[in-house]
Amino acid sequence: MTDFDYIIVGGGSAGCVLAGRLSEDPGTRVCLLEAGPRDTSPFIKAPLGLGATVPSKHLNWAFKTVPQAGLNGRCGYQPRGKVLGGSSAINAMIYIRGHPWDYDHWAKLGNPGWSFADVLPYFKMSQNQERGADDCHGTGGPLNVADLRSPNPLAQAFVDAGLEMQLPRNDDFNGPEQEGVGSYQVTQINGERCSAARAYLAPALQRDNLKIWTGVQATKIILNGKRAMGVAYHRDGQAHEVHATREVVLSAGALQTPQLLLLSGVGPVATLRKHGITVSHELPGVGQNLQDHIDIVIPYLSPSSLAMGLTPGGIAKLTKGIFEWRRSRSGIITSNSTETGGFVKSHPDLAVPDLQLHFNTAIVDDHARKRHFARGYCAHVCVLRPKSRGSISLNSVDPMDAPLIDPNFLAEQADLDSLVAGFKLTRRILEAPALAPYRGRELLTANVRSDKEIIADIRDRADTIYHPVGTAKMGNDDMAVVDSELRVHGMVGLRVADASIMPTLIGGNTNAPTIMIAEKAAEMIAVV
Ligand SMILES: Cc1cc2nc3c(=O)[nH]c(=O)nc-3n(C[C@H](O)[C@H](O)[C@H](O)COP(=O)(O)OP(=O)(O)OC[C@H]3O[C@@H](n4cnc5c(N)ncnc54)[C@H](O)[C@@H]3O)c2cc1C
């Protein structure tokens, strides 16, 4: 059995940060285990490559949920990166931190050190903001944050349409105000995706004290009583073990970190007994508290050649774009497809925005799994702080099996009400004059007008916008899994550092917050 000081399970957004930061000390031996392959695919480097990875099984676990009562019994889709970089290798690259309110709320829930003032330095140290440093932004960090190189005027028309609807303009959603419509900044560098692997691992690859093992799936945490001793894993169908002298850190993401805890006998007793797993440590909150952004998309057909699509003209443009990208790292291939959007309030009296908009320069229907041979665009709207709570459990004790994922979408009436309000607001923007030159007909929703029809459409089509969190939540109540230093309650040598630890879902996209969590975790681990 091989020995390391730290074993990190999962080479995603958080795992890459931890491996990169902890191995900065040459005296520390770090091993990163990742189930997927190295991140050499051109579909990662080329930003628009997400159009190939998100709807497919390429570099993607492509999980599905259990049937959702709130979604007419449909099974939802849960893409997750299965490659070095994890979901940051297939995501839409939007750089958003959430609202300061979210972190102040975490602190109020009993998590000292996690208020916005506390976490802002970690956001800043992770970042290289190409616009330069200021009170809100940092430079010199590994994660490059850029404006899109070749913004599509169609996406800008969505911003203009929002302004016509009296929404404020916002040129920096991570600045002093979150509310408004504008362009998203992206985690890109020189027209290429800047995944967490690109940002944090690429500079560390030559370090002798860092081992990165890909194609390695952790199957269990090796425990001696309450102490984590190492990790059991499968490589090419063979079982192996690796030993940690200091700590095991779980960074397998909000869907698989709780799965691994359960497989190791750490979790709710009833679940463990049901699967015949010996209870190593009772922790009722493992896998509970799943929160995700429920989203509905309104696609339009478009006569404009600025709209992307599977038409002869669209394919020719894409082909030309590939040559341009290869030549100069500019053009359509640098698009993240979801170029603009905003944060809005469903009621003017709300203290913080409760809805997020994502405008996409192509048709998205069923996560782009349903193809339309036509040009178009769409706008998404999602509920930023849903009240519904779901769970992660086990389908079986086979670690190669997918976890049982139940987001319990729209279990709470308030979430449905917010999404209906969001649907109407989004449609008003899409009907504004600024989009008139681009507008064809509504592809799926032309006959959806009354509240009853909108609710039926939501139940028929709504699904995640890919931000599951909270399944190993931080806190000090009975359902908390980790403390505010991310140590698993009641255990020794075991931490969780990834999107699972968020006690509540933040109001925005979750990559930058996960990277912040890992930056903070690395510092806490290193000073022990
Ligand atoms: C399609 C999509 C679009 C998104 N768009 C955006 C966006 O534009 N902006 C944004 O901020 N956020 C976005 N997100 C969300 C964001 O990317 C995630 O919240 C973030 O990457 C989560 O980081 P993580 O470290 O918790 O998990 P992940 O990055 O998912 O990492 C988990 C890693 O663990 C590995 N793993 C799992 N189980 C095991 C095991 N047993 N053994 C070994 N390895 C294992 C996985 O293969 C994976 O590499 C998007 C996500 C998706 C899927």
The ligand as an SDF file (V2000), in Angstrom:
LIG
                    3D

 53 58  0  0  0  0  0  0  0  0999 V2000
  -23.4280   21.2610  -17.6330 C   0  0  0  0  0  0  0  0  0  0  0  0
  -23.0120   22.1180  -16.4740 C   0  0  0  0  0  0  0  0  0  0  0  0
  -22.9590   23.4990  -16.6370 C   0  0  0  0  0  0  0  0  0  0  0  0
  -22.5880   24.3090  -15.5740 C   0  0  0  0  0  0  0  0  0  0  0  0
  -22.3730   25.6420  -15.7910 N   0  0  0  0  0  0  0  0  0  0  0  0
  -21.8160   26.3930  -14.8100 C   0  0  0  0  0  0  0  0  0  0  0  0
  -21.3950   27.7190  -15.0750 C   0  0  0  0  0  0  0  0  0  0  0  0
  -21.4780   28.2150  -16.1970 O   0  0  0  0  0  0  0  0  0  0  0  0
  -20.8590   28.4320  -14.0500 N   0  0  0  0  0  0  0  0  0  0  0  0
  -20.7310   27.9110  -12.7890 C   0  0  0  0  0  0  0  0  0  0  0  0
  -20.2970   28.6260  -11.8940 O   0  0  0  0  0  0  0  0  0  0  0  0
  -21.1130   26.6440  -12.5300 N   0  0  0  0  0  0  0  0  0  0  0  0
  -21.6010   25.8690  -13.5130 C   0  0  0  0  0  0  0  0  0  0  0  0
  -21.9040   24.5610  -13.2740 N   0  0  0  0  0  0  0  0  0  0  0  0
  -21.7540   24.0430  -11.8980 C   0  0  0  0  0  0  0  0  0  0  0  0
  -20.3030   23.8500  -11.4680 C   0  0  0  0  0  0  0  0  0  0  0  0
  -19.5100   23.4240  -12.5490 O   0  0  0  0  0  0  0  0  0  0  0  0
  -20.2730   22.8580  -10.3100 C   0  0  0  0  0  0  0  0  0  0  0  0
  -21.0500   23.3560   -9.2420 O   0  0  0  0  0  0  0  0  0  0  0  0
  -18.8650   22.6040   -9.7830 C   0  0  0  0  0  0  0  0  0  0  0  0
  -18.0250   22.2080  -10.8330 O   0  0  0  0  0  0  0  0  0  0  0  0
  -18.9240   21.5400   -8.6960 C   0  0  0  0  0  0  0  0  0  0  0  0
  -17.6260   21.2500   -8.2630 O   0  0  0  0  0  0  0  0  0  0  0  0
  -17.3230   19.9780   -7.3480 P   0  0  0  0  0  0  0  0  0  0  0  0
  -15.8650   20.0070   -7.0780 O   0  0  0  0  0  0  0  0  0  0  0  0
  -18.2560   19.9890   -6.1940 O   0  0  0  0  0  0  0  0  0  0  0  0
  -17.7320   18.7180   -8.2270 O   0  0  0  0  0  0  0  0  0  0  0  0
  -17.2060   18.2710   -9.6520 P   0  0  0  0  0  0  0  0  0  0  0  0
  -16.5240   19.3930  -10.3540 O   0  0  0  0  0  0  0  0  0  0  0  0
  -18.3570   17.6370  -10.3500 O   0  0  0  0  0  0  0  0  0  0  0  0
  -16.0670   17.2160   -9.3220 O   0  0  0  0  0  0  0  0  0  0  0  0
  -16.2770   15.9360   -8.8240 C   0  0  0  0  0  0  0  0  0  0  0  0
  -15.1880   15.0550   -9.3960 C   0  0  0  0  0  0  0  0  0  0  0  0
  -15.1100   13.8520   -8.6620 O   0  0  0  0  0  0  0  0  0  0  0  0
  -14.9620   12.7530   -9.5510 C   0  0  0  0  0  0  0  0  0  0  0  0
  -15.4770   11.5820   -8.8440 N   0  0  0  0  0  0  0  0  0  0  0  0
  -16.7520   11.3560   -8.4550 C   0  0  0  0  0  0  0  0  0  0  0  0
  -16.8270   10.1980   -7.7730 N   0  0  0  0  0  0  0  0  0  0  0  0
  -15.5700    9.6990   -7.7210 C   0  0  0  0  0  0  0  0  0  0  0  0
  -15.0040    8.5440   -7.1400 C   0  0  0  0  0  0  0  0  0  0  0  0
  -15.7480    7.6650   -6.4620 N   0  0  0  0  0  0  0  0  0  0  0  0
  -13.6660    8.3270   -7.2860 N   0  0  0  0  0  0  0  0  0  0  0  0
  -12.8950    9.2070   -7.9590 C   0  0  0  0  0  0  0  0  0  0  0  0
  -13.3890   10.3340   -8.5410 N   0  0  0  0  0  0  0  0  0  0  0  0
  -14.7110   10.5800   -8.4020 C   0  0  0  0  0  0  0  0  0  0  0  0
  -15.7740   13.1780  -10.7660 C   0  0  0  0  0  0  0  0  0  0  0  0
  -15.4160   12.4420  -11.9040 O   0  0  0  0  0  0  0  0  0  0  0  0
  -15.4390   14.6520  -10.8520 C   0  0  0  0  0  0  0  0  0  0  0  0
  -14.2740   14.8800  -11.6060 O   0  0  0  0  0  0  0  0  0  0  0  0
  -22.2900   23.7190  -14.3110 C   0  0  0  0  0  0  0  0  0  0  0  0
  -22.3300   22.3370  -14.1510 C   0  0  0  0  0  0  0  0  0  0  0  0
  -22.6800   21.5360  -15.2220 C   0  0  0  0  0  0  0  0  0  0  0  0
  -22.6940   20.0400  -15.0380 C   0  0  0  0  0  0  0  0  0  0  0  0
  1  2  1  0
  2  3  1  0
  2 52  2  0
  3  4  2  0
  4  5  1  0
  4 50  1  0
  5  6  2  0
  6  7  1  0
  6 13  1  0
  7  8  2  0
  7  9  1  0
  9 10  1  0
 10 11  2  0
 10 12  1  0
 12 13  2  0
 13 14  1  0
 14 15  1  0
 14 50  1  0
 15 16  1  0
 16 17  1  0
 16 18  1  0
 18 19  1  0
 18 20  1  0
 20 21  1  0
 20 22  1  0
 22 23  1  0
 23 24  1  0
 24 25  2  0
 24 26  1  0
 24 27  1  0
 27 28  1  0
 28 29  2  0
 28 30  1  0
 28 31  1  0
 31 32  1  0
 32 33  1  0
 33 34  1  0
 33 48  1  0
 34 35  1  0
 35 36  1  0
 35 46  1  0
 36 37  1  0
 36 45  1  0
 37 38  2  0
 38 39  1  0
 39 40  1  0
 39 45  2  0
 40 41  1  0
 40 42  2  0
 42 43  1  0
 43 44  2  0
 44 45  1  0
 46 47  1  0
 46 48  1  0
 48 49  1  0
 50 51  2  0
 51 52  1  0
 52 53  1  0
M  END
$$$$
